[in-house]
Amino acid sequence: MSTSNSQYFPESSAAIPAEGEEPTKNSPDVDIFVDHFLSLMCDRSRRQILEILSVPNNNPGFPLERRSSDIARELGLTPATTSGHLRQLAQAGLLSYRRDGNVVYYRLCNGLLVQAFHDLVLALHKEHGERAK
């Protein structure tokens, strides 16, 4: 059984090229970047880390910064597991970090990209809620 995207995403039909139009092609580098970003975001813990880091705390001078141990505690994960997730997000350019002795602090370094992904997740929640009615 074949179904069209417009059946599942009726409002997205405007983004689909009209018959005879060529779809916009991304460079291979852009496709690789997008694929890597989306694969990172497929993990709930990494999404939660970005959410945690997007909420200001009471640390003057570094309002969107958290210690890796505090992030692990908030997520209920081991420090080693959390460090692995943080490392992946930092290697992707989404987080930056600084060391203060044995403590590592993380912060967002691409807030626009994180916000866009957050908006996408909110839109998906809304779409799911509409379909559940």
Residue pairs with C-beta under 8 A, 6 or more apart in sequence:
5 12
5 13
5 16
6 12
6 13
6 16
17 23
17 24
26 34
36 92
37 92
37 113
37 117
40 46
40 88
40 89
40 92
40 94
41 47
41 117
43 85
45 75
45 77
45 81
45 82
45 85
46 85
46 88
46 89
47 117
47 121
48 75
49 71
49 75
49 82
49 85
49 86
49 89
49 95
49 106
50 89
50 94
50 108
50 114
50 117
50 118
51 118
52 66
52 71
52 74
52 75
53 64
53 65
53 66
53 71
53 95
53 106
53 107
53 108
53 114
54 64
54 108
54 111
54 114
54 115
54 118
55 64
56 63
56 64
57 63
57 64
57 65
57 66
59 65
62 105
62 107
64 107
64 108
65 105
65 106
65 107
66 105
66 106
66 107
67 103
67 104
67 105
67 106
68 79
68 82
68 83
68 86
68 103
68 104
68 105
68 106
69 79
69 103
71 82
71 86
71 106
72 78
72 79
72 81
72 82
72 83
75 82
77 85
83 104
86 95
86 97
86 104
86 106
89 95
89 106
90 96
90 97
90 106
93 109
93 110
94 108
94 109
94 110
94 113
94 114
95 106
95 107
95 108
95 109
96 106
96 107
96 108
96 109
97 104
97 105
97 106
97 107
98 104
98 105
99 105
108 114
